[in-house]
Amino acid sequence: MAQLEASKVVLKNPSYDAYFDKVQNRKKLPMSLQQTLTDAFASIPVSAFPEVPRGKAANTLGEDFYKVILEEEPFASTTVRSIVTSYRWAPFIPVASDSSMLSVLLLLSKYRLRNVPVIESGKASIKNFITQSAVVKGLEHCQGRDWFDCIASQLITEVGLPFMSTDEVICVQSSELVLEAFKLMKENQIGGLPVVEGPERNIVGSLSIREIKFLLLNRELFSNFRNLTVKDFMNTIASEAPDGGEIMIPITCSLSSTLGDVIHILSSKMVHRVYVVAASGKEVAGVITLRDVISCFIFEPPNYFENYLASSRQEVNS
């Protein structure tokens, strides 16, 4: 019961309403089409979604890594609770196998979760995870269907993208320390940012939170991590990692791209965001995330999650 109440508090975050209102106001899709799609997703059970393969964890971090973790700040005094509550998993908001995909899509878009765990009623185990990436990949497989082609053929500007303006995009200069880049990600609760140069903010690379693994697993990089610049970090990865050159290349689209183009890029490149560049092809003009793309396909019916949580409470009490 306490978990349900905590979920209700989180879902009431004003920033979620502000984001989704902005999305709905900027979309230029016929309301009849949006209503049809929302009704369709509401009728699809979560159990119909394919299971997501499990990932692998690194197993060799080296003595230097553990020494820093155990002895230096801020690592030494960081608690598990503070780490968990900083994730978008807090609180834990699962869905049941018989829940609708609309609930999942809203959690992944409006309510900003990256992953939604799927459980079976009465069982203390997680059956599946549905991620933002998996949903967008599933959308791409809908090519050829009238409803998808109608939306995918729209220019990104016609569906209101990018939702984030040029001034709102958080960037890092290539000359800044790489620790500052990861700090910006943590403070702004984002998973990546563009690497830029000059006052025009010309994009020269991209950095995601996933790249921190190179800092932890490379002894030479880790020994100098407090003085390492973003540019040096990127150059080292590009020269040493098997696919390092590709990792550092910024994934971009233009203002003349279609929504279908962006969906294909996100799906085929397996990335979480695409940076929109201006006519020059270099200046960052915006960013489109997995969350943004999912938001283009749905809206939230009135009192939807209030009713969802109420039904969950009844199930817990029964």
C-alpha positions in Angstrom: 0.0 0.0 0.0 2.8 2.4 0.9 4.4 1.7 -2.5 1.1 2.6 -4.3 0.9 5.9 -2.4 4.6 6.6 -3.3 3.8 5.9 -6.9 0.9 8.3 -6.8 3.1 11.1 -5.4 5.7 10.6 -8.2 3.1 10.5 -10.9 1.8 13.9 -9.7 5.1 15.6 -10.5 4.1 18.9 -12.2 7.0 18.7 -14.7 5.4 15.6 -16.2 2.1 17.4 -16.9 4.1 20.4 -18.2 6.0 18.2 -20.6 3.0 16.3 -21.9 0.9 19.4 -22.3 3.7 20.9 -24.4 3.8 17.8 -26.5 0.0 17.8 -27.1 -0.1 21.5 -27.9 2.7 21.2 -30.5 1.5 18.1 -32.3 -0.5 18.8 -35.4 -2.1 15.4 -35.8 -5.8 14.9 -36.3 -7.5 14.2 -32.9 -9.4 11.4 -34.5 -6.2 9.6 -35.4 -4.7 10.2 -31.9 -7.9 8.9 -30.3 -7.8 5.8 -32.5 -4.2 5.0 -31.7 -4.8 5.6 -27.9 -7.8 3.3 -28.0 -5.8 0.7 -29.9 -2.8 0.7 -27.4 -5.3 0.5 -24.5 -6.7 -2.7 -26.0 -3.3 -4.4 -26.4 -2.2 -6.4 -23.3 1.3 -6.1 -21.9 1.7 -9.9 -22.2 1.7 -9.5 -26.0 5.0 -7.6 -25.9 8.1 -9.8 -26.6 10.6 -10.4 -23.7 13.7 -8.3 -23.7 17.0 -10.1 -23.7 19.0 -9.7 -20.5 22.3 -7.8 -20.6 25.8 -8.6 -19.4 27.8 -6.9 -16.6 31.5 -6.1 -16.6 33.4 -8.4 -14.3 37.0 -6.9 -14.3 37.4 -3.4 -12.8 40.9 -3.6 -11.4 42.3 -2.8 -7.9 42.6 0.9 -8.6 38.8 1.2 -9.1 38.0 -0.6 -5.9 40.5 1.5 -4.0 38.8 4.8 -5.1 35.3 3.4 -4.5 36.2 2.4 -0.9 38.4 5.3 0.2 37.7 8.5 -1.8 34.8 10.9 -1.7 32.1 11.1 -2.8 32.2 7.3 -3.4 33.0 6.3 0.2 30.0 8.0 1.8 27.5 7.3 -0.9 24.7 5.0 0.2 22.8 2.5 -1.8 19.6 4.4 -0.9 20.9 7.6 -2.5 21.9 5.8 -5.7 18.6 4.0 -6.0 16.5 7.2 -5.4 18.4 9.1 -8.1 17.3 6.6 -10.8 14.0 6.9 -12.7 13.1 3.6 -11.0 12.1 5.4 -7.9 9.5 4.4 -6.8 9.2 0.9 -8.3 6.2 1.1 -10.7 5.5 -2.3 -12.3 2.6 -3.3 -14.5 0.8 -6.6 -14.6 0.8 -8.9 -17.6 -2.9 -8.1 -18.2 -2.3 -4.3 -18.1 -2.6 -2.4 -21.3 0.3 -1.2 -23.4 -1.2 2.4 -23.1 -0.2 2.3 -19.4 3.4 1.3 -20.4 3.7 3.9 -23.1 2.5 6.6 -20.7 5.0 5.5 -18.1 7.8 5.5 -20.7 6.9 8.9 -22.1 4.9 11.3 -19.9 6.2 9.8 -16.6 9.8 9.5 -17.8 10.6 5.9 -16.9 13.3 4.3 -19.0 12.1 0.7 -18.2 8.8 -0.7 -17.0 9.0 -4.0 -15.1 6.3 -6.5 -15.9 5.1 -8.8 -13.1 2.5 -11.5 -12.7 -0.2 -11.0 -10.1 0.5 -12.9 -6.9 4.1 -13.7 -7.8 7.2 -12.0 -6.3 9.2 -12.0 -9.5 9.7 -9.8 -12.5 8.6 -11.5 -15.8 9.9 -9.0 -18.3 11.1 -5.4 -18.8 9.7 -3.1 -21.5 12.1 -0.4 -22.4 11.8 2.8 -24.4 14.2 1.4 -27.0 12.2 -1.8 -27.4 9.0 0.2 -27.9 10.5 2.5 -30.6 12.0 -0.6 -32.4 8.5 -2.1 -32.3 7.1 1.1 -33.8 9.5 0.8 -36.7 8.2 -2.7 -37.5 4.8 -1.1 -38.1 6.0 0.3 -41.4 3.4 -0.3 -44.1 0.4 0.2 -41.8 -1.6 3.2 -42.7 -1.7 4.8 -39.2 2.1 4.5 -38.8 3.0 5.7 -42.3 0.6 8.7 -41.9 2.5 9.8 -38.8 6.0 8.7 -39.8 5.8 10.7 -43.1 5.4 14.0 -41.2 8.4 16.3 -40.9 9.6 16.5 -37.3 8.6 20.1 -37.2 5.0 19.2 -38.2 4.7 17.0 -35.0 6.3 19.7 -32.9 9.8 18.2 -32.7 12.2 19.0 -31.2 10.2 19.7 -28.0 13.4 21.0 -26.4 14.6 24.4 -27.8 18.1 25.2 -28.8 18.8 27.1 -25.5 17.4 24.2 -23.4 19.9 21.6 -24.8 22.6 20.9 -22.3 26.0 20.7 -24.0 29.6 20.2 -22.9 32.6 21.9 -24.5 35.3 19.4 -25.6 37.8 21.3 -23.5 35.9 20.7 -20.3 36.7 17.9 -17.8 35.0 14.7 -18.5 33.9 14.5 -14.9 32.0 17.8 -15.4 30.2 16.1 -18.3 29.1 13.2 -16.2 28.2 15.6 -13.4 25.9 17.6 -15.8 24.1 14.3 -16.7 23.5 13.4 -13.1 22.4 16.9 -12.1 19.9 17.2 -15.0 18.9 13.5 -14.9 19.8 12.9 -18.5 21.6 10.0 -20.1 23.8 11.9 -22.6 24.8 15.2 -24.1 26.4 16.6 -27.2 30.0 17.6 -27.2 30.5 21.0 -28.9 33.1 23.5 -29.8 33.1 27.3 -30.1 30.4 29.8 -29.3 28.2 28.5 -32.1 28.1 25.2 -30.3 29.1 23.1 -33.4 28.7 19.5 -32.5 31.9 17.4 -32.7 30.8 14.3 -30.8 28.4 12.8 -28.2 28.8 11.4 -24.8 26.4 9.2 -22.9 26.4 7.9 -19.3 27.2 4.4 -20.7 30.7 5.7 -21.7 31.6 5.9 -18.0 32.5 2.2 -18.3 35.5 3.1 -20.4 36.7 5.4 -17.6 36.3 2.6 -15.0 37.7 -0.3 -17.0 40.7 1.5 -18.5 43.6 1.7 -15.9 45.4 4.5 -17.7 42.3 6.7 -18.0 41.1 5.9 -14.5 44.5 6.9 -13.0 44.1 10.4 -14.4 40.3 10.8 -14.3 40.3 14.0 -12.3 42.3 15.9 -15.0 40.9 14.2 -18.1 39.2 16.5 -20.7 36.2 15.4 -22.8 38.3 15.6 -25.9 41.1 13.5 -24.6 38.6 11.0 -23.2 36.9 10.7 -26.7 40.2 10.4 -28.5 41.3 7.6 -26.2 38.1 5.6 -26.7 38.2 6.2 -30.5 41.7 4.8 -30.7 41.5 1.9 -28.2 38.0 0.6 -28.2 37.0 -1.8 -31.1 34.0 0.4 -32.0 35.3 3.5 -30.3 35.2 5.7 -33.4 31.5 4.9 -34.0 30.6 5.5 -30.3 31.9 9.0 -30.4 30.3 10.0 -33.7 27.3 12.3 -33.0 24.0 10.8 -34.2 22.1 13.7 -35.9 19.2 14.6 -38.1 18.1 17.8 -39.7 15.0 20.0 -39.3 13.8 18.6 -42.7 13.9 15.0 -41.4 10.7 13.0 -41.0 9.5 11.3 -37.8 10.1 8.0 -39.7 13.7 9.0 -40.3 14.2 9.6 -36.6 12.6 6.4 -35.6 14.8 4.5 -38.0 17.9 6.2 -36.7 17.0 5.5 -33.0 16.2 1.9 -33.8 19.1 1.0 -36.2 21.8 2.9 -34.2 20.4 1.6 -30.9 20.7 5.1 -29.3 18.5 7.0 -26.9 18.6 10.4 -28.5 19.2 12.1 -31.9 20.6 15.6 -32.0 18.9 18.0 -34.4 21.4 20.2 -36.3 20.7 23.5 -38.1 21.0 24.1 -41.8 24.8 24.4 -41.4 24.9 20.8 -40.4 26.9 21.5 -37.3 25.1 23.8 -34.9 23.0 22.0 -32.3 19.3 23.1 -32.8 17.6 20.6 -30.5 17.5 17.0 -29.3 14.9 14.2 -29.9 14.7 11.4 -27.4 13.0 8.0 -27.2 10.6 9.6 -24.8 9.7 12.3 -27.3 9.0 9.9 -30.1 6.7 7.7 -28.0 4.8 10.8 -26.8 4.0 11.6 -30.5 1.8 8.5 -30.7 -0.5 8.8 -27.6 -2.3 11.1 -25.3 -3.5 10.5 -21.7 -7.3 10.0 -21.3 -8.7 12.0 -18.4 -8.0 10.6 -14.9 -6.3 7.6 -16.5 -3.6 6.9 -13.9 -5.8 7.8 -11.0 -8.1 5.0 -12.1 -5.2 2.7 -12.8 -3.7 3.2 -9.3 -7.2 2.8 -7.7 -7.7 -0.6 -9.4 -4.2 -1.6 -8.3 -5.1 -0.7 -4.7 -8.2 -2.8 -4.9 -6.2 -5.8 -6.2 -3.7 -5.4 -3.3 -6.5 -5.4 -0.8 -8.4 -8.3 -2.3 
